[in-house]
Amino acid sequence: MSENLIRALEMLGQGMLGIFVVLGIIALLVVLMQKLDGKK
C-alpha cells in the first residue's frame, strides 16, 4: 500500500471517530435535557 493511501485511511478513521464523539455528546445533551424537562 502507498503511504498516501495509508494517510488517507488514517484521516478518514480520525474523522469518523470525531463524528461519533460529537454524536455521543449530542445524545447525552438530549437525554439530560429530557430529564431536566421531566422534573418540571
N, C-alpha and C positions, 0 to 999 in steps of 0.2 A: 504493500500500500504506500502511496506517496505521502509525504509529510503534509502537503496541503489538505489532502482528504482527511487525515487524522485530525488536523487542527480544526477543520470544518465540523467534524463529528463532535469534537470536544466543545466547541462553541454551541452547537445545537443542544448537546446534553446540558450545558450550563443554562441555556435559555429555557429549556423545558423545566429544569429544577426551579429557576426563578419564577416561572409561571405557576408551578404547583405551590410554591411558598406563598405567593400573592393570593392565590385562590383559597388556600388554607386560612390565611389571615382574614380574608373577607368572610369566609364561612364562620369563623369564630366570632367576628363582629356581629354578624346577623344573629347568631344564637344568643349572644349577650344582649342585643337589643330586644329580642323576643322575650327573654327572661325579665328584663327591666320593665318592658311594657306589661308583662303578665302580673307584676307585683302591684301595679296601679289599681 
